[in-house]
Amino acid sequence: MNDEEETVENTTAAVRDALAGGEVNVGKLERFASMFGGGLLAGAGIRRGGLSGAMVGLAGAILLHRGATGHCHVYGALGMDTAAGGAAPPRQPGATRTDTEAGGVRVEASITVNRMAEELYAYWRDFSRAPSFMDRIISVRPLDERVSHWTAEGPRGRTWEWTSEVTEDVPGRRIAWRTLPGSDLPNSGSVEFTPGRLGETTVRHTLQFDPPGGVVGQAIASAFHQMPENMVQDDLRRFKTLMEAGLAVAADDGDDAHYI
C-alpha cells in the first residue's frame, strides 16, 4: 500500500467513525465553532480540488456534521460530554493548562511524594514501568539508552504509537524528552524531582501535545484537548500512591505484585 492509498484508507475510517450517530455530547459554543470552521474548510477544499482538496473538504464535512448533530464520536468513545450547559468537566486542582500558538496544549502539574528524589527518578527513568501509573499507556519498549517506543490506548480499541527521545537527563533531578518524526501523537515534556524536607520530593510534570496533521490527527488532538490536565494530574497521583506504598502492581486484574 502506497502513501496515497494509506491516506485515503485512514481518512475513510476517520469519516466513518466521525459520522456515526449518537447522543448530543458537544457544547453549544463548540458546535458553533465546528459549523463555522467546517464551512471554511469545505469551501477551501472545493477551491483547491484534487486529492488534497478532497481531504480538506472531508475534514470540513466532519466538522459540519459535528456542529449540526452535536455528536462527536471521539468524545463518545472516551466518555466525554461538554453538552451539559456547554461546560467542560472541572479541572483537577494543582494542574495548569496553556494553549499554544500552534494549536497545541501545554499542561503542568505537580505533587509531593514521601520518597527520596533519587528513588523517584530511578523508577520514572525506567520508561518500561510507565504503564504502572500512566493510565493510557499500554507499553513502552526501550530501543536504547535514550530512545523508546510508546503505545497508548485510543478510541474504539485503536492504539497510538510514537518514538520518544530523551533530550536531557540529570540523574536524580530531571528528565526531558520529545517525540521523533512520524509519531502518531507528537509531544514533548519533562519531569523534575525537587528534594524537600524529611525525605519529601516535589514532582513537577510538564507535557505538551502538538497537533498532528490530517483528519485522524484532528480527532486525536480533540481527544487530548479535553481536560488533559486531569489526565496528567491523575497520573501523578497514581505515581505518588505507587511510590509511597513501595508496591508496584503489574495490572489491575490481580497479577502478582512486587515491591520496589
Salt bridges, closest charged atoms under 4 A:
ASP17 OD1 - ARG156 NH1 3.85
ASP17 OD2 - ARG158 NH2 2.53
GLU30 OE1 - ARG66 NH2 3.17
ASP99 OD1 - ARG97 NE 3.14
GLU108 OE1 - ARG106 NH1 3.84
GLU108 OE2 - ARG204 NH1 3.04
GLU118 OE2 - ARG173 NH1 3.26
GLU119 OE2 - ARG115 NH2 2.94
ASP126 OD2 - ARG129 NE 3.51
GLU161 OE1 - HIS149 NE2 2.60
GLU165 OE1 - ARG178 NE 3.46
GLU168 OE1 - ARG174 NE 2.85
ASP169 OD2 - ARG125 NE 2.83
GLU192 OE2 - ARG174 NH1 2.56
GLU229 OE2 - ARG91 NE 2.71
ASP234 OD1 - ARG237 NH1 3.77
ASP235 OD1 - ARG238 NH2 2.45
GLU244 OE2 - LYS240 NZ 2.74
